[in-house]
Amino acid sequence: MSASYRRTRIKICGLTRAEDAAAAVAAGADAIGLVFYAPSPRAVDIAMAQAVVAAVPAFVTVTALFVNPDAAEVQNVLDSVRIDLLQFHGDEEHDFCSQFNRPYIKALRIRQASDVVEACLRFPGALAILLDSYKPGVPGGTGETFDWALVPDQQTKPIILAGGLTPENVGLAIRQVAPFAVDVSGGVEAAKGVKDHGKMTAFVNEVYCVDQQSF
Ligand SMILES: O=C(O)c1ccccc1NCC(=O)[C@H](O)[C@H](O)COP(=O)(O)O
């Protein structure tokens, strides 16, 4: 009889360089994220995104992140770059998110437990709900954790835990929340938009290690 084993999926977000994407894949990331939000220090344009994606093989999910975009902006990215999944990080509603004939996840900046329950209902088409930290005026990528106790034990959609995760705290986060996936950006950076390859490897190894102990 084989032992059951549940693996927490890993997304590394905010990639701007092909060499970082290759290192993220080599470390074991299941997904990478491209930030199409001009004010972000991790923003990519179409040419940069194409270069990053060229380093990503099959079976690794390329996610395009937007904050309150125009539909035309999203469509332009979809027409130009290999994108597997959309991530909406602003005030977009389900009708907007679901118009692109592409699966999407919805990010929620969590303030109270009921936010999670409500988001699962408000975004029936979302593949998952990404929970991030709330910081007034900052749509995401804060590098700050939130109170993980706010995540209810039972949810109706897969949960992606984000916000201030690092190689040092991701093990505790998985033990406490048992999310479907974890999402990291600032915690594995050498500088804004530049990933630290050693930190990415340490992060992935910590997730694997805790999964083996916990599930
Ligand atoms: O990364 C950004 O600059 C950013 C800007 C606007 C909206 C979202 C943004 N990033 C989101 C992410 O990278 C992740 O999904 C998540 O928030 C984790 O970020 P971090 O706390 O840095 O690990």
The ligand as an SDF file (V2000), in Angstrom:
LIG
                    3D

 23 23  0  0  0  0  0  0  0  0999 V2000
    4.5690   42.4750   -7.3850 O   0  0  0  0  0  0  0  0  0  0  0  0
    4.0220   43.5580   -7.5310 C   0  0  0  0  0  0  0  0  0  0  0  0
    4.6790   44.5980   -7.6300 O   0  0  0  0  0  0  0  0  0  0  0  0
    2.5360   43.6510   -7.5850 C   0  0  0  0  0  0  0  0  0  0  0  0
    1.9510   44.8600   -7.8940 C   0  0  0  0  0  0  0  0  0  0  0  0
    0.5930   44.9640   -7.9280 C   0  0  0  0  0  0  0  0  0  0  0  0
   -0.2110   43.8950   -7.6540 C   0  0  0  0  0  0  0  0  0  0  0  0
    0.3540   42.6690   -7.3360 C   0  0  0  0  0  0  0  0  0  0  0  0
    1.7260   42.5520   -7.2900 C   0  0  0  0  0  0  0  0  0  0  0  0
    2.3190   41.3680   -6.9460 N   0  0  0  0  0  0  0  0  0  0  0  0
    1.5970   40.2310   -6.5460 C   0  0  0  0  0  0  0  0  0  0  0  0
    2.5120   39.0920   -6.2830 C   0  0  0  0  0  0  0  0  0  0  0  0
    3.6400   39.0810   -6.6560 O   0  0  0  0  0  0  0  0  0  0  0  0
    2.0240   37.9180   -5.5750 C   0  0  0  0  0  0  0  0  0  0  0  0
    0.8670   37.4430   -6.1860 O   0  0  0  0  0  0  0  0  0  0  0  0
    1.8330   38.1500   -4.1090 C   0  0  0  0  0  0  0  0  0  0  0  0
    1.2370   39.3680   -3.8650 O   0  0  0  0  0  0  0  0  0  0  0  0
    3.0620   37.9490   -3.3220 C   0  0  0  0  0  0  0  0  0  0  0  0
    3.8700   39.0650   -3.1920 O   0  0  0  0  0  0  0  0  0  0  0  0
    4.9660   39.1260   -2.0090 P   0  0  0  0  0  0  0  0  0  0  0  0
    4.2890   39.5930   -0.7810 O   0  0  0  0  0  0  0  0  0  0  0  0
    6.0130   40.0750   -2.4950 O   0  0  0  0  0  0  0  0  0  0  0  0
    5.5480   37.7530   -1.8590 O   0  0  0  0  0  0  0  0  0  0  0  0
  1  2  2  0
  2  3  1  0
  2  4  1  0
  4  5  1  0
  4  9  2  0
  5  6  2  0
  6  7  1  0
  7  8  2  0
  8  9  1  0
  9 10  1  0
 10 11  1  0
 11 12  1  0
 12 13  2  0
 12 14  1  0
 14 15  1  0
 14 16  1  0
 16 17  1  0
 16 18  1  0
 18 19  1  0
 19 20  1  0
 20 21  2  0
 20 22  1  0
 20 23  1  0
M  END
$$$$
